[in-house]
Amino acid sequence: MALDGIRMPDGCYADGTWELKMHVTDLNRDVSLRVTGEIHIGGVMLKLVEKLDVKKDWSDHALWWEKKKTWLLKTHWTLDKYGIQADARLLFTPQHKLLRLQLPNMKHMKVKVNFSDRVFKAVSDICKTFNIRHPEELSLLRKPRDPKKKKKKLEEAEEEALELEGPLLTPGSGTYAPSTCTHPWVRYIRPLYLYSPLGQVHTPPSTCTHPWVRYIRPLYLYSPLGQVHTPPSTCTHPWVRYIRPPLPVLTPGSGTYAPSTSTHSWVRYIRPLYLYSPLGQVHTPPLPLLTPGSASEVIYIGPVKGSIYSSPGLYSKTMTPTYDSRDGSPLSPTSAWFGDSPLSEGNPSILAVSQPISSPDILVKLYKPPSLLDKAKINQGWLDSSRSLMEQDVKENEVLLLRFKYHSFFDLNPKYDAIRVNQLYEQAKWAILLEEIECTEEEMMMFAALQYHINKLSIMSSDNHLKNSENEVDEVDAALSDLEITLEGGKTSNTLGDITSIPELADYVKVFKPKKLTLKGPKQYWCTFKDITISCYKSREEAHGIPAHQMNLRGCEVTPDVNISGQKFNIKLLIPVADGMNEIWLRCDTEKQYAQWMAACRLASKGKTMADSSYNLEVQNILSFLKMQHMNPDPQIIEPITTDINPECLVSPRYLKKYKNKQPGYIRDMISARILEAHQNVAQMSLIEAKMRFIQAWQSLPEFGITHFLAKFQGSKREELIGITYNRLIRIDASTRDAIKTWRFSNMKQWNVNWEIKMVTVEFADEPSLSFICAEVDCKVVHEFIGGYIFLSTRAKDQNESLDEEMFYKLTSGWV
């Protein structure tokens, strides 16, 4: 048409078209298209690809509107419906981009994540890749910056990231080894690799018709122990990449070096042979696996990248046992849950095995929040679960922290959660070492002893699992059944007992009320604990009369104050009253009395009585926790101090500073001796039991699970702290760390957010409403924590384990 090329003053052409500017990120190329407002997004992308004329898979690409920070994913919508005009600039970019994740164990991994998905969905996909159940408990956190350090470019000090991409598919179907296979060293079947000359990694050549080839990579040859050199001139093998020293040559099950009769010069270490199949099944190895010193010693050439298992279905709990590629021991079914997971390699050690801290310098470099206020500022960095990564200015290759956000660990089962348990243990370990959570010196030594024990077992596991693993799995099923952690922290008892009566406690207990000043010191009373009420009488004979004091513990805060060596067993109660919290202390005489009263107080704070099925389990857990803190009275059975203990990596810096005037060697020996003394209480635990005990002890700390935020409460001029846990809100004094007032979720009617003034208002059934303005943090983060915990409380074991994403968004997204 004659008017096609005529441009009007507003930038549009006379025929109604206008130029839409786009940038193709893959090609770093700007492109303009003449469009009308009636063209739909799918049509725009089609025209763009036709104009580019580049043969490429564009299926993962989508349009991103920079100015509005939004993905144009509704391809049937027109430009007019989106409000896109000639001044807009769009990016044509892949939706899946690389992200560097720091896991709870402080290791970095590079993962391809969908930047157009909501964060909640993206985290679910990440957890599927990592074989972590219940992804609703995790989220992404921006890396906190140490305010004392100047902003620098990203240093290369961080560990090299391991890149995880999609699975590599192998031609053919999975089959067992043929019946004609009689090789005594076969352990299980896995896909085949072929190897190429130095530096070449490529797909199999067209002349290669072997159905089991996956891809080609270089071959390693190995030299005698301790020698690292280039291939000798006499070595003409075209596939030699380089020579590296062998690891110690072990005889399976014995932990000894290879016999002197082994003269093979290229042996790295002794391990069984693998045979290879198409993407395949597994079978148990025949014995003996290996004859050390024989002429046919075998070198293992490298792990498989990609899945070797067929997926039995999402979260299936009926799995065929699989076997560790290192030693033939049964793996946790966790490693086989997701057949398309790149980590299901037959060796889940990347995420399921704990690695000791190599140097105390690592602790020094990491940021430790010096105060509760600084700790609260870290929580500003939680990403919005209802928006995508791109919408929150996350860049490709940016470092984000994957953490357990909600401290409500549902159905934590060591039988299925090897990776989840290890990552939880790691998050707990680092929280204690970096002083993110308070603990006593005795508790610190207990945690250090558990760490030392776990480190030892982790190192030994690859040598001893072949002999012990099957028995250990059976022991785990039996010994850890009482450690399964649910929302309320316990399992239903098998014995119901007398369901018509509610158990009671009655004993002499010392009571102290410091704020009321009615008692000068702890005074002994005959106390009865019935339902959720403690009644105090001057003597046992007056127990049928009117009590001198009576306390209803519903909604109270219960804090332990225990010193095993000093035989101090105190319970601090903050009981809600009209004008705040009433502080009362109970002092018990023995561990058994303390465990019974502490368990009853914890249940009563939730509105539960001792008739609840979790009471006896709670008592046993408290007694077990106290037992682990005991010092061993017999120094003769304590193992001698060795150089491998490295106490600076097992305790937080605060406890090292206590002895700053002492000689460094004396401090090391003294703390090492205390750790080894505490280690006697945990020395008989299996690896998984020790991790579960560590997690359970972490959960027993008074400050566990409290996420702090700066807030200004209605009627108050100064900033205070609001703490959010899985079942309550807490107003906290930042200087003393004491709770001023507590509000239980069970008593909450509704909560609302005024997005303009950033005020959160919570209404309760039988007490005044709570209103506070969020300081230095988007109120959306606080709103999401409250809604998230409400969402988690709706989970049940008997329901389908698929996530109700829409319900989560209804409770957490709100209107922004």
C-alpha positions in Angstrom: 0.0 0.0 0.0 1.1 3.6 -0.7 0.7 4.5 3.0 2.8 1.6 4.4 6.0 3.5 4.8 4.6 6.8 6.1 5.4 7.4 9.7 3.1 9.6 11.9 4.4 12.0 14.6 3.5 9.5 17.4 5.8 6.9 15.9 3.1 4.8 14.4 2.8 4.2 10.7 -0.1 5.3 8.6 -1.4 1.8 8.2 -1.8 1.4 12.0 1.4 -0.6 12.6 4.3 0.4 14.9 7.8 -0.8 15.6 8.3 -3.2 18.6 11.9 -3.3 19.8 13.2 -6.6 21.1 16.6 -7.9 22.2 17.5 -11.5 21.7 19.8 -12.4 24.6 21.3 -15.6 23.1 22.5 -13.7 20.0 23.0 -10.3 21.7 21.1 -8.8 18.9 18.5 -6.1 18.7 15.5 -6.7 16.4 12.5 -4.5 15.4 9.2 -5.8 14.2 6.3 -3.9 12.7 3.2 -5.0 14.6 -0.3 -3.9 15.6 -1.8 -4.0 19.0 -4.1 -6.8 17.9 -1.3 -9.4 17.3 -1.0 -12.0 20.1 2.2 -12.8 21.9 2.6 -16.2 20.2 2.4 -14.4 16.8 5.1 -11.9 17.9 7.5 -14.7 18.8 6.7 -16.6 15.6 7.5 -13.5 13.5 10.6 -12.8 15.5 12.0 -16.4 15.0 11.2 -16.2 11.2 13.0 -12.9 11.0 16.1 -14.2 12.9 16.4 -17.1 10.5 18.6 -19.0 12.9 18.2 -22.8 13.2 17.9 -23.3 16.9 15.5 -24.8 19.5 13.6 -21.8 20.6 11.0 -23.7 22.6 12.3 -22.6 26.0 12.3 -18.9 25.1 9.7 -16.4 26.1 9.3 -12.6 26.1 10.2 -10.5 29.2 9.0 -6.9 29.6 11.9 -5.1 31.4 10.0 -2.0 32.4 7.1 -3.8 34.0 9.2 -6.7 35.3 6.8 -9.3 34.0 6.9 -12.4 31.8 4.5 -12.4 28.8 3.6 -16.1 29.2 -0.1 -15.9 28.1 0.7 -16.3 24.4 -3.0 -15.9 23.4 -3.1 -12.4 24.9 -2.7 -9.5 22.5 -0.2 -6.7 22.9 -3.1 -4.3 23.6 -4.3 -6.5 26.4 -0.9 -6.5 28.0 -0.7 -2.7 27.5 2.4 -2.9 25.3 3.0 0.1 23.1 5.8 1.4 20.9 7.9 2.6 23.9 8.2 -0.9 25.3 11.4 -2.9 25.0 11.1 -6.7 25.3 13.7 -9.4 25.8 13.5 -12.7 24.0 15.4 -14.9 26.5 15.4 -18.5 27.8 13.2 -19.3 30.7 15.7 -21.8 32.2 18.9 -20.2 33.4 21.8 -21.2 35.5 21.6 -20.4 39.2 24.3 -21.0 41.8 22.8 -22.5 45.0 24.5 -22.7 48.3 23.0 -25.7 50.0 22.6 -26.0 53.8 26.0 -27.8 53.9 27.6 -24.7 52.5 28.5 -26.4 49.2 27.7 -24.6 45.9 25.9 -26.2 43.0 25.0 -24.8 39.7 21.5 -25.8 38.7 19.3 -24.8 35.7 16.1 -23.2 37.1 13.0 -21.9 35.4 13.2 -18.1 36.0 9.6 -17.7 34.9 8.1 -20.0 37.5 7.0 -18.7 40.9 9.7 -19.3 43.5 7.6 -21.9 45.3 7.4 -24.0 42.1 11.1 -23.4 41.3 12.1 -24.6 44.8 9.9 -27.7 44.3 11.7 -28.5 41.1 15.1 -28.0 42.7 14.2 -30.3 45.6 13.0 -32.9 43.1 16.5 -32.7 41.5 18.1 -33.0 44.9 15.8 -35.8 46.0 14.5 -33.8 49.0 10.9 -34.5 50.1 8.5 -31.9 51.4 10.0 -28.9 49.4 7.3 -26.7 51.0 9.7 -26.4 54.0 12.5 -24.8 52.0 12.9 -21.5 50.1 15.6 -19.2 48.6 17.4 -16.6 50.6 19.7 -13.8 49.3 23.2 -14.1 50.6 23.7 -11.8 53.7 26.4 -9.2 53.5 28.7 -8.4 56.3 28.2 -4.7 57.0 31.8 -4.4 58.3 33.3 -5.5 55.0 33.5 -3.4 51.9 31.6 -4.4 48.9 34.0 -6.4 46.6 33.7 -8.3 43.4 32.8 -11.9 43.9 35.9 -13.7 45.0 36.9 -17.0 43.6 37.4 -18.4 47.1 34.0 -20.1 46.9 34.2 -23.8 46.0 33.8 -24.6 42.4 30.2 -25.2 41.6 29.0 -28.6 40.4 26.8 -28.2 37.3 23.7 -30.2 37.3 21.8 -30.5 34.1 19.1 -32.7 32.6 19.6 -36.5 32.5 21.6 -38.1 29.7 19.4 -40.6 28.0 20.8 -43.9 26.8 19.4 -45.8 23.8 17.7 -49.1 24.6 15.7 -50.4 27.5 16.9 -51.4 31.0 17.7 -55.0 31.5 19.4 -57.2 34.0 22.7 -58.9 33.3 22.2 -61.9 31.0 22.2 -65.3 32.6 25.3 -66.0 30.6 27.2 -63.4 32.7 29.2 -65.3 35.2 31.9 -62.7 36.0 32.5 -62.9 39.8 33.1 -59.2 40.1 29.8 -57.9 38.7 28.0 -55.7 41.1 25.3 -54.0 39.1 24.6 -52.8 35.6 25.1 -49.2 34.6 25.4 -47.5 31.2 28.7 -47.6 29.3 31.1 -44.9 28.5 33.7 -44.9 25.8 36.8 -42.8 26.0 38.5 -40.5 23.6 42.0 -39.1 23.1 43.3 -36.2 25.2 41.0 -33.2 25.5 38.2 -34.6 23.3 34.7 -35.0 24.6 32.1 -35.7 21.9 29.2 -37.8 20.9 29.8 -41.3 19.6 31.0 -41.4 16.0 28.5 -42.6 13.4 30.6 -45.8 12.9 29.8 -46.7 16.6 26.8 -48.9 16.6 27.1 -50.2 20.2 23.6 -49.7 21.8 25.1 -49.0 25.3 27.3 -46.0 24.5 26.3 -42.8 26.2 29.1 -40.4 25.4 32.8 -40.3 25.1 35.2 -38.8 27.5 39.0 -39.1 28.3 40.5 -42.0 30.0 42.6 -41.8 33.2 45.6 -44.0 33.9 47.1 -44.3 37.3 50.6 -44.3 38.7 52.1 -45.9 41.8 51.2 -44.3 45.1 52.6 -40.8 45.6 53.8 -40.2 42.0 52.3 -37.6 39.8 53.9 -37.1 36.4 53.1 -37.0 32.7 53.0 -40.2 30.7 56.4 -41.7 30.1 57.7 -41.5 26.6 57.3 -45.3 26.3 53.6 -44.9 26.8 52.0 -44.7 23.4 48.4 -45.4 24.4 46.3 -42.8 22.5 43.7 -42.5 25.2 46.0 -41.5 28.1 44.9 -38.1 29.5 47.2 -37.8 32.4 48.6 -39.9 35.2 47.7 -39.3 38.8 48.5 -41.1 42.1 46.3 -43.9 43.4 44.3 -43.7 46.6 45.3 -46.2 49.3 44.6 -49.7 48.0 42.1 -51.3 50.4 41.0 -54.8 50.8 37.2 -54.8 51.1 36.1 -55.1 54.7 39.5 -55.1 56.3 40.6 -51.5 56.0 44.2 -52.5 55.2 46.6 -51.7 52.4 47.0 -54.0 49.4 49.5 -56.8 50.0 53.0 -56.5 48.8 52.3 -59.2 46.3 50.3 -56.7 44.3 52.7 -55.5 41.6 50.3 -53.9 39.2 51.9 -50.5 38.4 48.7 -48.8 37.3 46.4 -49.7 40.1 44.7 -46.7 41.7 42.8 -48.6 44.3 41.0 -51.9 44.4 37.3 -52.0 43.7 34.9 -54.3 41.8 34.2 -54.2 38.2 31.1 -52.7 36.7 29.3 -54.2 33.7 27.2 -51.9 31.7 23.7 -52.0 30.2 21.3 -49.5 28.6 19.5 -47.3 31.1 19.1 -50.1 33.5 18.2 -52.0 36.7 20.4 -53.1 39.5 21.1 -56.4 41.2 23.0 -57.5 44.2 26.6 -58.5 43.7 27.8 -62.1 44.0 30.5 -62.7 46.5 33.5 -62.6 46.6 33.6 -59.2 44.9 37.4 -59.0 44.6 40.5 -61.1 45.2 43.3 -58.6 46.3 46.6 -59.1 44.6 45.3 -61.1 41.7 46.6 -60.5 38.2 43.3 -59.1 37.0 42.9 -56.2 39.4 40.5 -53.7 38.1 40.5 -49.9 38.0 37.3 -48.0 38.3 37.3 -45.2 35.7 34.6 -42.7 36.8 31.1 -42.1 38.0 28.1 -42.1 35.7 26.4 -38.7 35.1 22.7 -39.2 34.8 20.2 -41.7 36.2 20.7 -45.4 36.3 17.4 -46.1 38.0 13.9 -46.4 36.7 11.6 -44.1 38.7 9.2 -46.0 40.9 7.0 -42.9 41.1 6.9 -39.6 43.1 7.4 -40.1 46.8 6.9 -43.9 46.5 7.6 -45.7 49.8 7.8 -49.2 48.2 11.2 -49.2 46.6 13.5 -51.9 45.5 16.8 -51.6 47.5 19.7 -50.2 45.5 23.4 -50.4 46.1 26.2 -47.9 46.6 28.6 -47.7 43.7 31.5 -47.5 46.1 31.1 -50.5 48.3 27.9 -52.4 47.3 26.0 -51.3 50.5 22.2 -50.7 50.2 21.4 -47.1 49.5 18.5 -45.2 51.0 15.5 -45.3 48.7 15.9 -41.5 48.6 18.6 -42.0 45.9 16.2 -43.8 43.6 13.0 -41.8 44.0 13.4 -39.6 41.0 14.5 -41.5 37.9 15.1 -38.3 36.0 17.3 -36.8 38.7 21.0 -36.2 37.8 21.9 -37.0 41.3 20.6 -40.5 41.2 23.9 -41.9 40.3 24.1 -44.8 42.6 26.3 -42.6 44.8 24.4 -39.9 46.7 27.5 -38.8 48.6 27.2 -35.3 47.1 24.3 -34.4 49.3 23.7 -37.3 51.7 27.2 -37.5 53.3 28.5 -35.0 55.7 32.0 -33.6 55.2 34.0 -32.3 58.2 35.0 -28.7 58.2 38.6 -28.7 57.0 39.9 -25.5 58.6 38.9 -23.1 61.4 39.6 -20.3 58.9 36.3 -21.2 57.2 34.4 -20.2 60.3 36.3 -17.0 60.6 35.4 -15.9 57.0 31.7 -16.6 57.3 29.4 -13.8 58.5 28.2 -14.2 62.1 25.4 -11.8 63.1 26.6 -10.1 66.3 23.2 -9.4 67.8 19.6 -10.4 67.5 18.9 -7.2 65.5 21.5 -8.2 62.9 20.1 -11.7 62.8 16.6 -10.2 62.1 18.1 -8.2 59.2 19.2 -11.4 57.4 15.5 -12.4 57.1 14.9 -9.5 54.9 16.5 -11.5 52.1 13.8 -14.3 51.8 12.4 -14.3 48.2 8.7 -13.9 47.6 7.4 -17.3 46.9 4.5 -16.0 44.8 6.7 -14.2 42.2 9.3 -15.4 39.7 13.1 -15.0 40.1 13.3 -12.5 37.2 10.5 -10.4 38.8 12.7 -10.1 41.9 15.9 -9.0 40.0 17.7 -12.4 40.4 20.4 -12.6 37.7 21.7 -15.6 35.9 24.6 -17.2 37.8 23.7 -15.3 41.0 24.3 -17.0 44.3 21.2 -17.8 46.4 21.0 -19.8 49.6 18.7 -22.8 49.6 17.6 -23.2 53.3 14.9 -24.8 55.4 12.7 -21.7 55.8 9.9 -23.2 57.9 11.1 -25.1 61.0 8.3 -27.6 60.9 9.8 -30.8 59.6 7.0 -33.2 58.6 7.4 -37.0 58.4 11.2 -36.9 58.8 12.0 -40.5 58.2 15.7 -41.7 58.0 14.5 -44.6 55.9 13.5 -42.3 53.0 15.2 -39.0 53.8 18.9 -39.6 53.7 19.6 -36.4 51.9 17.0 -34.4 53.7 18.3 -35.5 57.1 21.9 -34.7 56.2 21.0 -31.2 54.9 18.9 -30.5 58.0 21.9 -31.7 60.2 24.2 -29.4 58.2 21.8 -26.4 58.6 21.6 -27.1 62.4 25.4 -27.5 62.6 26.2 -24.2 60.9 23.5 -22.4 62.9 25.2 -23.5 66.1 28.8 -22.8 64.9 27.9 -19.4 63.6 26.1 -18.6 66.8 22.8 -18.0 65.1 21.1 -19.8 68.0 22.1 -19.7 71.7 23.2 -22.8 73.7 24.9 -23.5 77.0 28.5 -24.7 77.2 27.5 -28.2 78.1 25.1 -28.3 75.1 27.9 -27.0 72.9 30.2 -29.8 74.0 27.4 -32.3 73.3 26.9 -30.9 69.8 30.7 -31.0 69.3 30.8 -34.6 70.4 28.0 -35.5 68.0 29.8 -33.7 65.1 33.1 -35.5 65.9 31.2 -38.9 65.9 29.4 -38.1 62.7 32.7 -37.0 61.0 34.4 -40.3 62.1 31.5 -42.4 60.8 31.3 -40.5 57.6 35.0 -41.2 56.8 34.7 -44.8 57.9 31.5 -45.6 56.1 33.0 -46.2 52.7 35.3 -48.9 54.3 32.8 -50.6 56.6 29.4 -50.3 54.9 30.0 -53.4 52.9 30.1 -55.5 56.1 27.7 -53.7 58.2 25.2 -51.8 56.1 22.4 -54.3 55.9 22.5 -54.9 59.6 22.6 -51.1 60.2 19.5 -50.5 58.0 17.6 -53.0 60.1 18.8 -51.3 63.3 17.8 -47.9 62.0 14.2 -49.2 61.4 14.1 -50.5 65.0 16.1 -48.0 67.0 15.0 -44.8 65.3 11.2 -45.4 65.2 10.9 -43.1 68.2 12.8 -40.3 66.4 10.5 -39.7 63.5 9.7 -36.0 63.7 6.2 -34.8 62.9 4.5 -31.4 63.3 4.1 -31.9 67.0 7.3 -33.7 67.4 6.1 -37.2 68.3 4.3 -40.3 67.2 1.2 -42.0 68.5 1.9 -44.4 71.3 0.9 -48.0 70.8 -0.6 -48.3 74.3 -3.6 -46.1 74.9 -3.7 -46.8 78.6 -6.7 -45.6 80.6 -8.4 -43.1 78.4 -11.0 -42.2 81.0 -8.5 -40.5 83.4 -5.9 -37.8 82.8 -2.5 -38.3 84.4 -1.4 -35.9 87.1 1.9 -34.9 88.7 2.3 -34.2 92.4 5.6 -33.5 94.1 7.6 -31.0 96.1 9.0 -28.3 93.7 10.7 -25.0 94.5 8.9 -22.0 93.0 10.4 -18.5 92.4 8.6 -15.4 91.1 11.3 -12.7 90.6 9.1 -9.9 89.2 6.3 -10.1 91.8 8.8 -10.0 94.7 6.4 -12.0 96.8 9.1 -14.5 97.5 12.7 -13.6 98.4 14.1 -16.8 97.0 13.0 -20.2 95.8 10.4 -21.5 98.2 9.4 -25.2 98.3 5.7 -26.0 97.6 3.7 -29.1 97.2 2.7 -28.7 93.6 0.1 -30.6 91.6 0.0 -30.5 87.8 -3.5 -31.3 86.6 -4.8 -30.7 83.0 -2.9 -27.5 82.1 -2.8 -25.9 85.6 -0.2 -26.0 88.3 -1.5 -25.5 91.9 1.0 -24.7 94.7 0.2 -25.6 98.3 2.3 -24.9 101.4 2.4 -28.5 102.4 1.2 -31.9 101.1 -1.5 -32.0 103.8 -3.1 -28.8 102.5 -3.5 -30.2 98.9 -7.2 -30.6 99.3 -7.7 -27.0 100.3 -7.3 -23.7 98.5 -3.9 -23.3 96.7 -1.5 -20.5 97.7 -0.8 -20.0 94.0 -2.3 -21.3 90.8 -1.0 -21.0 87.2 -2.8 -21.7 83.9 -0.1 -22.5 81.4 -2.0 -22.3 78.2 -0.1 -20.0 75.8 2.9 -19.7 78.1 6.6 -19.7 77.0 8.6 -22.6 78.4 12.4 -22.2 78.6 14.9 -24.7 80.1 17.7 -23.6 82.4 19.9 -26.6 83.0 23.4 -27.2 84.2 24.2 -31.0 84.4 27.5 -30.6 86.3 25.9 -28.2 88.8 22.8 -30.3 89.1 20.6 -27.3 88.2 17.3 -28.2 86.7 15.2 -25.1 86.3 12.1 -24.4 84.2 11.4 -20.7 83.2 7.7 -20.0 82.6 6.4 -16.8 81.0 2.7 -16.9 81.6 0.5 -14.5 79.6 -1.6 -12.0 81.7 -3.5 -8.9 80.7 -0.5 -6.5 80.9 2.1 -8.8 79.4 3.9 -11.9 80.8 4.2 -13.2 84.3 7.6 -14.7 85.0 7.8 -17.8 87.2 10.6 -20.3 87.8 10.3 -23.9 88.8 13.3 -25.7 90.3 13.4 -29.5 90.2 15.7 -31.8 92.2 16.4 -34.7 89.8 16.6 -35.3 86.1 13.5 -37.5 86.1 11.4 -35.0 87.9 12.6 -32.2 85.6 11.8 -34.3 82.5 8.3 -35.1 83.7 7.5 -31.5 84.6 9.2 -30.0 81.6 7.2 -32.3 79.2 4.0 -31.5 81.0 4.7 -27.7 80.8 5.5 -27.9 77.0 2.2 -29.8 76.3 0.2 -27.4 78.6 1.6 -24.4 76.7 -0.1 -25.9 73.6 -3.3 -26.5 75.5 -2.7 -30.3 75.8 -2.7 -32.5 78.9 -0.5 -35.4 80.0 -3.1 -37.7 78.5 -1.8 -36.8 75.1 0.0 -39.7 73.4 3.2 -37.6 72.9 3.8 -37.1 76.7 5.8 -40.2 77.4 7.9 -39.8 74.2 8.6 -36.1 75.2 9.8 -37.3 78.7 12.1 -39.9 77.1 13.5 -37.3 74.6 14.3 -34.9 77.4 16.0 -37.6 79.4 18.0 -38.7 76.4 19.0 -35.1 75.7 20.2 -34.7 79.3 22.1 -38.0 79.2 24.1 -36.9 76.1 25.4 -33.9 78.2 26.8 -36.1 81.0 30.5 -36.1 81.5 32.0 -39.6 81.7 33.2 -40.4 85.2 35.8 -42.9 84.1 38.7 -41.2 82.3 40.3 -44.6 81.6 37.8 -45.4 78.8 38.1 -42.1 77.1 40.1 -42.4 73.9 43.4 -40.4 73.8 43.5 -37.0 72.3 44.4 -37.2 68.6 45.3 -34.6 66.0 42.1 -35.4 64.0 39.7 -33.9 66.5 40.4 -30.2 65.5 38.2 -28.6 68.2 38.3 -25.2 66.6 36.0 -26.6 63.9 33.6 -28.2 66.3 32.7 -25.4 68.7 31.7 -21.8 68.1 34.4 -19.1 68.4 32.7 -17.7 71.6 33.8 -20.7 73.6 37.4 -20.4 72.4 37.5 -16.8 73.4 36.7 -17.8 77.0 40.2 -19.1 77.3 42.0 -16.3 75.4 44.6 -15.8 78.2 45.7 -19.5 78.0 48.2 -21.0 75.7 46.8 -22.2 72.3 48.0 -25.8 72.9 46.4 -25.9 76.4 43.0 -24.6 75.0 43.1 -27.2 72.2 43.9 -30.1 74.6 41.3 -29.0 77.2 38.4 -28.6 74.7 39.4 -31.8 73.0 39.4 -33.6 76.3 35.9 -32.3 77.0 34.6 -33.3 73.6 36.1 -36.8 73.9 34.5 -37.1 77.4 31.1 -36.1 76.0 31.7 -38.4 73.0 31.4 -41.5 75.3 27.7 -40.8 75.5 27.1 -41.0 71.8 29.9 -43.4 70.7 27.6 -46.3 70.1 25.2 -44.5 67.8 25.0 -45.3 64.1 25.6 -42.5 61.6 22.0 -41.8 60.8 21.0 -42.0 64.5 23.7 -39.5 65.4 22.4 -37.0 62.8 18.8 -37.5 64.0 19.9 -36.9 67.6 21.7 -33.8 66.6 18.6 -32.5 64.8 16.4 -33.4 67.8 18.8 -31.6 70.2 18.8 -28.6 68.0 15.0 -28.6 68.2 15.2 -28.7 72.0 17.1 -25.4 72.2 14.9 -22.5 73.6 15.4 -20.3 70.5 14.9 -23.0 67.9 12.6 -22.2 65.0 12.1 -18.5 65.9 12.4 -16.2 62.9 13.0 -12.6 63.9 11.9 -9.4 62.3 12.2 -5.7 63.2 8.8 -4.2 63.9 7.1 -1.2 65.5 4.1 -2.2 67.6 1.0 -0.1 67.7 1.2 2.2 70.7 5.0 1.9 70.9 7.5 4.4 69.6 10.6 2.2 69.6 11.5 -0.7 67.3 11.2 -4.1 68.8 11.3 -7.7 67.5 8.5 -9.9 66.4 9.3 -13.6 66.4 7.4 -16.1 64.3 7.4 -19.9 65.0 5.3 -22.8 63.7 2.6 -22.2 66.3 2.8 -18.7 67.7 3.9 -15.0 67.4 6.2 -13.6 70.1 7.0 -10.0 71.0 10.6 -10.0 72.1 12.9 -7.6 74.0 15.9 -7.2 71.7 18.3 -6.4 74.6 17.4 -9.2 77.0 16.0 -11.7 74.3 13.1 -12.3 76.7 9.5 -12.8 75.4 7.2 -9.9 76.3 4.0 -11.4 75.0 2.9 -14.5 73.1 0.0 -15.1 70.7 -0.9 -18.7 69.6 -2.0 -19.4 66.1 -4.6 -21.8 67.6 -6.3 -18.7 69.1 -6.1 -16.6 65.9 -9.3 -15.7 64.0 -7.7 -13.9 61.0 -4.8 -11.6 59.9 -4.8 -8.7 57.5 -2.2 -6.6 55.8 -2.4 -2.9 54.9 0.0 -2.9 52.0 0.1 0.9 51.8 1.4 1.5 55.4 2.9 -2.0 55.7 0.9 -2.8 58.8 0.0 -6.4 59.8 -3.1 -6.8 62.0 -3.8 -10.1 63.7 -7.2 -10.8 65.4 -7.7 -13.3 68.1 -10.7 -15.1 69.6 -10.5 -13.9 73.2 -7.8 -11.2 73.5 -7.1 -7.8 71.9 -5.9 -7.7 68.3 -2.2 -7.3 67.5 -1.0 -4.6 65.1 2.6 -3.8 64.0 4.4 -2.1 61.2 7.3 -4.0 59.6 10.6 -2.1 59.7 13.4 -2.6 57.2 11.6 -5.6 55.7 8.7 -5.9 53.2 5.6 -6.9 55.2 5.0 -9.5 52.5 7.8 -11.6 54.0 6.2 -11.5 57.4 2.8 -12.2 55.9 4.2 -15.2 54.0 5.7 -16.7 57.2 2.4 -16.6 59.0 0.5 -18.0 56.0 3.2 -20.6 55.4 3.0 -22.0 58.9 -0.8 -22.1 58.7 -0.4 -24.0 55.4 2.1 -26.5 56.9 -0.3 -27.2 59.8 -2.8 -28.6 57.4 -0.6 -31.5 56.3 -1.5 -35.0 57.3 0.1 -38.4 56.7 -3.0 -40.0 55.3 -3.5 -37.4 52.6 -2.0 -37.4 49.1 1.6 -36.1 49.3 1.2 -33.8 46.3 1.4 -30.1 47.2 -1.7 -27.9 47.0 0.0 -25.0 45.4 -3.1 -22.9 45.0 -3.9 -23.2 48.8 -0.3 -22.0 49.5 -0.7 -19.0 47.3 -4.1 -18.1 48.8 -2.6 -18.1 52.3 0.7 -16.3 51.4 0.4 -14.2 48.3 -2.1 -11.5 49.3 -2.5 -8.3 47.2 0.6 -6.4 46.4 
